[in-house]
Amino acid sequence: MIVHSVDPAALGQWWADALGWVVVHTSDVEFAIRPEPDRSAKNRLHLDFVPDDQDAEVARLEFLGAKRVDIGQGDHSWVVMEDPEGNEFCVLAQRRQ
């Protein structure tokens, strides 16, 4: 996740403290935190995509290196995927107006 801020170190430290994560990188313009230094913990952030065309978005994300995963979700309208490092996220069907 990227968060733009006036003071990356201060905001990054706030998020590290709030989530109980560790700082893994800091510079004048960047501040990176993770659950653990080696990233062996389960994701605490889960993104849901809500595209206009679910099938097209899933195909686009697969082309970029994501893959579909079965986490026991059963037959639902969303598709569970992982990014290239194993972080799970969902691609939802378009919401009805």
Helices and strands as residue ranges (DSSP letters): H 8-19, E 22-26, E 31-34, E 47-49, H 54-63, E 67-68, E 79-82, E 88-91
